[in-house]
Amino acid sequence: QVQLVESGGGLVQAGGSLRLSCAASVSTFDRYVMGWYRQAPGKQRELVASISSGGDTNYADSVKVRYTISRDNAKKTVYLHMNSLKPEDTANYYCYARVGVTFVWGQGTQVTVSS
């Protein structure tokens, strides 16, 4: 069974940067679509970014240009580079792995952006 462990969240001032990491414990990591959702208090979970097994990426309009998702299949890790952070980016960020209709979720990492 796939397990995902996120790291890299924290407190940052507006305009700052953070890098989130998500390490997967699965031998077939390169077959998975990987991505990040986020959820702020009182709001619905929002898809932030995803990256296919072939490296194709998609981003929410709210983070385009500012965020970059990447993956290192050798390290079985997906990254989310977040630049020019805004207070409205404050949320719990969840990594996910998908193959077919099967989703696996990480435990989440908190990102807080102060104004």
DSSP file with accessible surface (Angstrom, degrees, kcal/mol):
  #  RESIDUE AA STRUCTURE BP1 BP2  ACC     N-H-->O    O-->H-N    N-H-->O    O-->H-N    TCO  KAPPA ALPHA  PHI   PSI    X-CA   Y-CA   Z-CA
    1    1 A Q              0   0  219      0, 0.0     2,-0.2     0, 0.0    24,-0.0   0.000 360.0 360.0 360.0 140.9    0.0    0.0    0.0
    2    2 A V        -     0   0    8     22,-0.1     2,-0.4    24,-0.0    24,-0.1  -0.497 360.0-169.6 -74.9 135.8    1.2    3.5   -0.9
    3    3 A Q        -     0   0  134     22,-0.3    22,-2.3    -2,-0.2     2,-0.4  -0.992   4.0-159.2-123.9 139.4    2.1    5.8    2.0
    4    4 A L  E     -A   24   0A   9     -2,-0.4     2,-0.5   101,-0.4   103,-0.5  -0.963   4.7-169.0-120.6 133.8    2.8    9.5    1.5
    5    5 A V  E     -A   23   0A  89     18,-2.2    18,-2.6    -2,-0.4     2,-0.2  -0.972   9.6-160.0-126.5 116.2    4.7   11.7    3.9
    6    6 A E  E     +A   22   0A   9     -2,-0.5     2,-0.3    16,-0.2    16,-0.2  -0.616  15.6 165.1 -92.8 155.4    4.7   15.4    3.4
    7    7 A S  E     +A   21   0A  63     14,-2.2    14,-2.8    -2,-0.2   102,-0.1  -0.965  40.1  68.7-156.0 165.7    7.1   17.9    4.8
    8    8 A G        +     0   0   35     -2,-0.3    11,-0.3     1,-0.3    14,-0.0   0.345  60.2 131.5 106.3  -5.4    8.2   21.5    4.3
    9    9 A G        +     0   0   27     12,-0.1     2,-0.3     9,-0.1    -1,-0.3  -0.167  24.4 116.5 -71.5 172.7    5.2   23.5    5.6
   10   10 A G  E     -d  111   0B  29    100,-1.0   102,-2.8    99,-0.1     2,-0.5  -0.987  61.6 -47.3 161.6-165.8    5.5   26.3    8.0
   11   11 A L  E     +d  112   0B 127     -2,-0.3     2,-0.3   100,-0.2   102,-0.2  -0.871  53.0 165.7-103.7 131.3    5.1   30.0    8.6
   12   12 A V  E     -d  113   0B  25    100,-2.6   102,-2.5    -2,-0.5     2,-0.2  -0.982  34.7-111.2-143.7 151.1    6.3   32.5    6.1
   13   13 A Q  E >   -d  114   0B 148     -2,-0.3     3,-2.3   100,-0.2    72,-0.2  -0.489  51.0 -82.1 -78.6 154.2    5.8   36.2    5.4
   14   14 A A  T 3  S+     0   0   48    100,-2.6    72,-0.2     1,-0.3    -1,-0.1  -0.276 120.1  29.7 -53.5 136.9    3.8   37.4    2.4
   15   15 A G  T 3  S+     0   0   56     70,-3.4    69,-0.6     1,-0.3    -1,-0.3   0.256  99.7 115.6  92.2 -10.8    6.1   37.4   -0.7
   16   16 A G    <   -     0   0   20     -3,-2.3    69,-2.3    69,-0.2     2,-0.3  -0.095  57.4-122.8 -84.0-174.2    8.2   34.6    0.7
   17   17 A S        +     0   0   65     66,-0.2     2,-0.3    67,-0.2    66,-0.2  -0.924  20.8 179.8-133.0 152.9    8.8   31.0   -0.6
   18   18 A L  E     - B   0  82A  38     64,-2.1    64,-3.2    -2,-0.3     2,-0.5  -0.975  16.4-145.7-143.9 155.9    8.4   27.5    0.6
   19   19 A R  E     - B   0  81A 127    -11,-0.3     2,-0.3    -2,-0.3    62,-0.2  -0.983  13.0-159.5-125.4 121.2    9.0   24.1   -0.8
   20   20 A L  E     - B   0  80A   0     60,-2.7    60,-2.4    -2,-0.5     2,-0.4  -0.754   7.2-161.9 -94.3 144.5    6.8   21.2    0.1
   21   21 A S  E     -AB   7  79A  18    -14,-2.8   -14,-2.2    -2,-0.3     2,-0.4  -0.939   8.8-167.8-124.4 149.7    8.0   17.6   -0.4
   22   22 A a  E     -AB   6  78A   0     56,-2.0    56,-2.2    -2,-0.4     2,-0.4  -0.931   8.1-162.6-139.8 110.2    6.0   14.4   -0.5
   23   23 A A  E     -AB   5  77A  45    -18,-2.6   -18,-2.2    -2,-0.4     2,-0.4  -0.811   8.3-154.1 -97.6 133.2    7.8   11.1   -0.3
   24   24 A A  E     -A    4   0A  11     52,-3.0     2,-0.9    -2,-0.4   -20,-0.2  -0.862  12.2-149.1-110.7 140.2    6.1    8.0   -1.4
   25   25 A S        +     0   0   62    -22,-2.3   -22,-0.3    -2,-0.4     2,-0.3  -0.717  59.8 107.2-104.6  78.7    6.7    4.4   -0.2
   26   26 A V    >   -     0   0   22     -2,-0.9     3,-0.8   -24,-0.1    -2,-0.1  -0.978  63.8-139.7-154.1 141.6    5.8    2.5   -3.4
   27   27 A S  T 3  S+     0   0  102     -2,-0.3     3,-0.3     1,-0.2    -1,-0.1   0.769 102.2  52.4 -75.8 -23.4    8.0    0.7   -5.9
   28   28 A T  T >   +     0   0   36      1,-0.2     3,-2.2     2,-0.1     4,-0.4  -0.149  65.6 137.5-105.4  39.1    5.9    1.9   -8.9
   29   29 A F  G X   +     0   0    3     -3,-0.8     3,-1.9     1,-0.3    -1,-0.2   0.850  63.9  64.6 -53.3 -38.6    6.0    5.6   -8.1
   30   30 A D  G 3  S+     0   0   86     -3,-0.3    -1,-0.3     1,-0.3    -2,-0.1   0.644  95.9  59.1 -67.8  -9.9    6.6    6.5  -11.7
   31   31 A R  G <  S+     0   0  173     -3,-2.2     2,-0.3     2,-0.1    -1,-0.3   0.617  90.5  92.8 -88.7 -12.6    3.2    5.2  -12.7
   32   32 A Y  S <  S-     0   0   28     -3,-1.9     2,-0.5    -4,-0.4    67,-0.2  -0.597  72.2-132.9 -90.0 140.5    1.3    7.5  -10.4
   33   33 A V  E     -E   98   0B  24     65,-3.0    65,-2.9    -2,-0.3     2,-0.3  -0.767  34.3-161.4 -76.3 130.9   -0.2   10.9  -11.1
   34   34 A M  E     +EF  97  51B   1     17,-2.5    17,-3.1    -2,-0.5     2,-0.3  -0.867  20.0 142.3-117.7 152.6    0.9   13.0   -8.2
   35   35 A G  E     -EF  96  50B   0     61,-1.9    61,-2.4    -2,-0.3     2,-0.4  -0.977  37.4-109.2-170.5-177.3   -0.4   16.3   -6.9
   36   36 A W  E     -EF  95  49B   0     13,-2.8    12,-2.7    -2,-0.3    13,-1.6  -0.996  18.9-175.2-134.1 133.6   -1.4   18.7   -4.2
   37   37 A Y  E     -EF  94  47B  53     57,-2.9    57,-2.8    -2,-0.4     2,-0.3  -0.799  11.2-157.3-111.3 164.2   -4.7   19.8   -2.8
   38   38 A R  E     -EF  93  46B  17      8,-2.3     8,-3.3    -2,-0.3     2,-0.4  -0.987   6.0-165.0-140.2 153.9   -5.1   22.4   -0.2
   39   39 A Q  E     -E   92   0B  69     53,-2.2    53,-2.6    -2,-0.3     6,-0.2  -0.964   3.7-163.6-141.7 121.7   -7.9   23.2    2.3
   40   40 A A    >   -     0   0   22      4,-0.4     3,-2.4    -2,-0.4    51,-0.1  -0.687  45.6 -77.6 -97.3 155.8   -8.4   26.4    4.2
   41   41 A P  T 3  S+     0   0  118      0, 0.0    -1,-0.1     0, 0.0     3,-0.1  -0.270 118.1   6.8 -54.8 129.1  -10.7   26.6    7.3
   42   42 A G  T 3  S+     0   0   92      1,-0.2     2,-0.3    -3,-0.1    -3,-0.0   0.518 113.0 101.9  78.1   4.7  -14.3   26.9    6.2
   43   43 A K  S <  S-     0   0  136     -3,-2.4    -1,-0.2     1,-0.0     2,-0.1  -0.829  75.2-102.3-121.4 160.1  -13.4   26.3    2.5
   44   44 A Q        -     0   0  177     -2,-0.3    -4,-0.4     1,-0.1     2,-0.2  -0.396  48.2 -90.6 -74.6 155.4  -13.6   23.4    0.2
   45   45 A R        -     0   0   91     -6,-0.2     2,-0.4    -2,-0.1    -6,-0.2  -0.456  47.0-155.1 -65.9 136.8  -10.6   21.4   -0.7
   46   46 A E  E     -F   38   0B  68     -8,-3.3    -8,-2.3    -2,-0.2     2,-0.5  -0.952  16.3-124.4-121.9 131.8   -9.0   22.9   -3.8
   47   47 A L  E     +F   37   0B  68     -2,-0.4   -10,-0.3   -10,-0.2     3,-0.1  -0.626  30.7 177.6 -72.3 123.8   -6.7   21.1   -6.4
   48   48 A V  E     -     0   0B   0    -12,-2.7    12,-2.5    -2,-0.5     2,-0.3   0.887  56.3 -22.8 -94.3 -51.7   -3.5   23.2   -6.5
   49   49 A A  E     -FG  36  59B   1    -13,-1.6   -13,-2.8    10,-0.2    -1,-0.4  -0.986  52.4-166.8-161.2 153.7   -1.3   21.3   -8.9
   50   50 A S  E     -FG  35  58B  14      8,-2.1     8,-2.1    -2,-0.3     2,-0.4  -0.974   5.2-159.6-144.2 157.9   -0.8   17.9  -10.5
   51   51 A I  E     -FG  34  57B   9    -17,-3.1   -17,-2.5    -2,-0.3     6,-0.2  -0.991  16.8-138.3-141.1 129.5    1.9   16.1  -12.5
   52   52 A S    >   -     0   0   28      4,-2.8     3,-1.5    -2,-0.4   -19,-0.1  -0.220  34.0 -99.2 -79.9 174.3    1.4   13.1  -14.6
   53   53 A S  T 3  S+     0   0   64      1,-0.3   -21,-0.1   -22,-0.2    -1,-0.1   0.818 127.1  51.3 -63.0 -26.3    3.7   10.1  -14.9
   54   54 A G  T 3  S-     0   0   66    -23,-0.1    -1,-0.3     2,-0.1   -21,-0.0   0.442 124.4-102.5 -90.4  -1.6    5.0   11.7  -18.1
   55   55 A G    <   +     0   0   37     -3,-1.5     2,-0.2     1,-0.3    -2,-0.1   0.481  69.1 148.3  96.8   2.8    5.7   15.0  -16.4
   56   56 A D        -     0   0  119     -5,-0.0    -4,-2.8     1,-0.0     2,-0.3  -0.538  32.0-154.6 -70.3 138.2    2.7   17.0  -17.7
   57   57 A T  E     -G   51   0B  59     -6,-0.2     2,-0.3    -2,-0.2    -6,-0.2  -0.826  17.2-171.5-119.7 153.2    1.5   19.6  -15.2
   58   58 A N  E     -G   50   0B 110     -8,-2.1    -8,-2.1    -2,-0.3     2,-0.3  -0.990   8.6-169.2-139.2 146.5   -1.7   21.4  -14.3
   59   59 A Y  E     -G   49   0B  52     -2,-0.3   -10,-0.2   -10,-0.2     2,-0.1  -0.970  28.1-109.2-135.8 149.4   -2.2   24.2  -12.0
   60   60 A A    >>  -     0   0   19    -12,-2.5     3,-1.8    -2,-0.3     4,-1.1  -0.484  36.6-118.4 -67.1 147.3   -5.1   26.1  -10.4
   61   61 A D  T 34 S+     0   0  133      1,-0.3     3,-0.4     2,-0.2    -1,-0.1   0.846 111.8  63.7 -58.0 -32.0   -5.5   29.5  -11.9
   62   62 A S  T 34 S+     0   0   52      1,-0.2    -1,-0.3     3,-0.1   -14,-0.1   0.671 113.0  31.8 -69.5 -16.4   -4.9   31.0   -8.4
   63   63 A V  T X> S+     0   0    0     -3,-1.8     4,-2.5   -15,-0.2     3,-0.7   0.453  83.0 129.4-120.6  -4.5   -1.3   29.6   -8.3
   64   64 A K  T 3< S+     0   0  105     -4,-1.1     2,-1.0    -3,-0.4     4,-0.1  -0.225  81.4  11.6 -53.7 143.9   -0.2   29.6  -11.9
   65   65 A V  T 34 S+     0   0  146      2,-0.4    -1,-0.2     1,-0.1    -3,-0.1  -0.204 125.8  62.8  79.3 -39.4    3.2   31.3  -12.4
   66   66 A R  T <4 S+     0   0   26     -2,-1.0    17,-2.1    -3,-0.7     2,-0.3   0.823 100.0  51.5 -85.4 -32.4    3.8   31.4   -8.6
   67   67 A Y  E  <  -C   82   0A   3     -4,-2.5     2,-0.4    15,-0.2    -2,-0.4  -0.831  60.1-168.8-109.0 148.8    3.8   27.6   -8.0
   68   68 A T  E     -C   81   0A  66     13,-2.5    13,-3.3    -2,-0.3     2,-0.4  -0.991   6.1-158.6-135.7 127.1    5.8   24.8   -9.7
   69   69 A I  E     +C   80   0A   6     -2,-0.4     2,-0.3    11,-0.2    11,-0.2  -0.837  20.6 164.7-101.8 140.7    5.2   21.1   -9.2
   70   70 A S  E     -C   79   0A  36      9,-1.9     9,-3.1    -2,-0.4     2,-0.4  -0.953  19.8-148.4-147.2 165.1    8.0   18.6  -10.0
   71   71 A R  E     -C   78   0A  37     -2,-0.3     2,-0.5     7,-0.3     7,-0.2  -0.992   8.8-157.4-140.0 148.8    8.8   15.0   -9.4
   72   72 A D  E  >> -C   77   0A  50      5,-3.1     5,-1.9    -2,-0.4     4,-0.7  -0.930   9.2-171.7-123.2 100.3   11.9   13.0   -8.9
   73   73 A N  T  45S+     0   0   67     -2,-0.5     3,-0.3     1,-0.2   -43,-0.1   0.832  84.4  58.0 -66.5 -30.5   11.1    9.4   -9.7
   74   74 A A  T  45S+     0   0   94      1,-0.2    -1,-0.2    -3,-0.1   -45,-0.0   0.877 115.6  36.1 -65.7 -35.2   14.4    8.1   -8.5
   75   75 A K  T  45S-     0   0  138     -3,-0.4    -1,-0.2     2,-0.2    -2,-0.2   0.435 105.4-130.4 -94.2  -3.5   13.7    9.6   -5.0
   76   76 A K  T  <5 +     0   0   75     -4,-0.7   -52,-3.0    -3,-0.3     2,-0.4   0.916  64.9 130.2  54.6  46.3   10.0    8.8   -5.3
   77   77 A T  E   < -BC  23  72A  15     -5,-1.9    -5,-3.1   -54,-0.2     2,-0.4  -0.986  46.9-157.7-135.7 141.2    9.2   12.3   -4.3
   78   78 A V  E     -BC  22  71A   0    -56,-2.2   -56,-2.0    -2,-0.4     2,-0.3  -0.924  16.5-157.6-116.1 144.0    7.0   15.1   -5.6
   79   79 A Y  E     -BC  21  70A  27     -9,-3.1    -9,-1.9    -2,-0.4     2,-0.5  -0.887  13.5-158.4-121.4 151.7    7.7   18.7   -4.8
   80   80 A L  E     -BC  20  69A   0    -60,-2.4   -60,-2.7    -2,-0.3     2,-0.6  -0.942  11.4-162.0-129.5 108.2    5.7   21.9   -4.7
   81   81 A H  E     -BC  19  68A  61    -13,-3.3   -13,-2.5    -2,-0.5     2,-0.5  -0.827  10.2-167.1 -90.3 121.7    7.7   25.1   -5.0
   82   82 A M  E     +BC  18  67A   0    -64,-3.2   -64,-2.1    -2,-0.6     2,-0.3  -0.951   9.6 174.8-118.1 119.0    5.7   28.0   -3.9
   83   83 A N        +     0   0   70    -17,-2.1   -66,-0.2    -2,-0.5   -67,-0.2  -0.769  59.6  22.3-117.6 164.2    6.8   31.6   -4.6
   84   84 A S  S    S-     0   0   69    -69,-0.6    -1,-0.2    -2,-0.3   -67,-0.2   0.897  84.4-159.6  48.1  49.0    5.3   35.0   -4.0
   85   85 A L        -     0   0    2    -69,-2.3   -70,-3.4    -3,-0.2   -69,-0.2  -0.252   7.8-158.5 -66.1 146.2    3.1   33.6   -1.3
   86   86 A K    >   -     0   0   87    -72,-0.2     3,-2.5   -71,-0.1     4,-0.3  -0.858  31.5-110.5-120.8 156.3    0.0   35.4   -0.3
   87   87 A P  G >  S+     0   0   51      0, 0.0     3,-1.9     0, 0.0    26,-0.4   0.850 117.7  62.9 -55.1 -32.9   -2.1   35.3    2.9
   88   88 A E  G 3  S+     0   0  121      1,-0.3   -48,-0.0    24,-0.1    -3,-0.0   0.576  89.1  69.6 -72.6  -5.5   -4.8   33.6    0.9
   89   89 A D  G <  S+     0   0    1     -3,-2.5    -1,-0.3     2,-0.0     2,-0.2   0.528  70.8 120.3 -82.8  -7.7   -2.5   30.7    0.3
   90   90 A T    <   +     0   0   37     -3,-1.9     2,-0.3    -4,-0.3    22,-0.2  -0.408  40.7 109.7 -60.5 124.6   -2.7   29.8    3.9
   91   91 A A  E    S- H   0 111B   2     20,-2.1    20,-2.8    -2,-0.2     2,-0.6  -0.967  74.5 -82.0-176.4 170.5   -4.1   26.2    4.1
   92   92 A N  E     -EH  39 110B  39    -53,-2.6   -53,-2.2    -2,-0.3     2,-0.5  -0.867  47.6-146.9 -90.1 125.6   -3.4   22.7    5.0
   93   93 A Y  E     -EH  38 109B   0     16,-3.2    16,-2.2    -2,-0.6     2,-0.5  -0.862  12.3-163.9-103.0 129.1   -1.7   21.2    1.9
   94   94 A Y  E     -E   37   0B  41    -57,-2.8   -57,-2.9    -2,-0.5     2,-0.3  -0.935   8.8-146.5-116.7 129.7   -2.3   17.5    1.1
   95   95 A a  E     -E   36   0B   0     -2,-0.5    11,-2.6   -59,-0.2     2,-0.3  -0.638  21.3-171.8 -84.5 147.5   -0.2   15.4   -1.2
   96   96 A Y  E     -EI  35 105B  10    -61,-2.4   -61,-1.9    -2,-0.3     2,-0.4  -0.975  17.0-155.2-139.1 157.4   -2.0   12.7   -3.2
   97   97 A A  E     -EI  34 104B   1      7,-2.3     7,-2.2    -2,-0.3     2,-0.4  -0.995  16.4-171.7-127.5 134.8   -1.1    9.8   -5.5
   98   98 A R  E     +EI  33 103B  84    -65,-2.9   -65,-3.0    -2,-0.4     2,-0.4  -0.994  16.6 169.7-132.8 133.1   -3.5    8.5   -8.1
   99   99 A V  E >  S- I   0 102B  59      3,-1.8     3,-2.0    -2,-0.4     2,-0.2  -0.966  75.0 -37.6-136.3 121.1   -3.4    5.5  -10.3
  100  100 A G  T 3  S-     0   0   52     -2,-0.4   -67,-0.0     1,-0.3     0, 0.0  -0.459 125.1 -27.5  63.8-126.4   -6.7    4.8  -12.2
  101  101 A V  T 3  S+     0   0  138     -2,-0.2     2,-0.6    -3,-0.1    -1,-0.3   0.324 113.2 107.7-102.1   7.6   -9.5    5.5   -9.7
  102  102 A T  E <   -I   99   0B  81     -3,-2.0    -3,-1.8     2,-0.0     2,-0.4  -0.779  48.4-170.6 -94.3 123.3   -7.5    4.9   -6.6
  103  103 A F  E     -I   98   0B  86     -2,-0.6     2,-0.4    -5,-0.2    -5,-0.2  -0.903   6.9-169.5-110.3 141.4   -6.4    7.8   -4.5
  104  104 A V  E     -I   97   0B  26     -7,-2.2    -7,-2.3    -2,-0.4     2,-0.3  -0.995  13.0-156.0-126.4 138.2   -4.0    7.8   -1.6
  105  105 A W  E     -I   96   0B  96     -2,-0.4  -101,-0.4    -9,-0.2    -9,-0.2  -0.857   8.8-135.5-116.7 147.7   -3.6   10.9    0.6
  106  106 A G        -     0   0   10    -11,-2.6  -101,-0.1    -2,-0.3     3,-0.1  -0.314  34.9-104.2 -83.6 179.3   -0.9   12.2    2.8
  107  107 A Q        -     0   0  114   -103,-0.5   -13,-0.1     1,-0.2  -102,-0.1   0.632  62.0-113.9 -85.3 -12.3   -1.6   13.5    6.3
  108  108 A G        -     0   0   12    -13,-0.1     2,-0.4     1,-0.1   -14,-0.2   0.094  18.1-129.8  96.8 150.4   -1.2   17.2    5.3
  109  109 A T  E     - H   0  93B  22    -16,-2.2   -16,-3.2  -102,-0.1     2,-0.3  -0.997  23.3-122.3-138.2 135.3    1.2   19.9    6.1
  110  110 A Q  E     - H   0  92B  86     -2,-0.4  -100,-1.0   -18,-0.2     2,-0.5  -0.603  21.4-170.5 -84.7 133.0    0.2   23.4    7.2
  111  111 A V  E     -dH  10  91B   0    -20,-2.8   -20,-2.1    -2,-0.3     2,-0.5  -0.992   5.5-176.0-119.0 124.2    1.3   26.5    5.3
  112  112 A T  E     -d   11   0B  52   -102,-2.8  -100,-2.6    -2,-0.5     2,-0.6  -0.988   6.3-166.3-124.4 124.7    0.6   29.8    7.0
  113  113 A V  E     -d   12   0B   7     -2,-0.5     2,-0.3   -26,-0.4  -100,-0.2  -0.945  10.3-153.6-113.4 118.6    1.4   33.1    5.2
  114  114 A S  E      d   13   0B  43   -102,-2.5  -100,-2.6    -2,-0.6    -2,-0.0  -0.652 360.0 360.0 -92.7 148.0    1.4   36.2    7.3
  115  115 A S              0   0  137     -2,-0.3    -1,-0.1  -102,-0.2   -29,-0.0  -0.345 360.0 360.0 -89.6 360.0    0.7   39.6    5.9
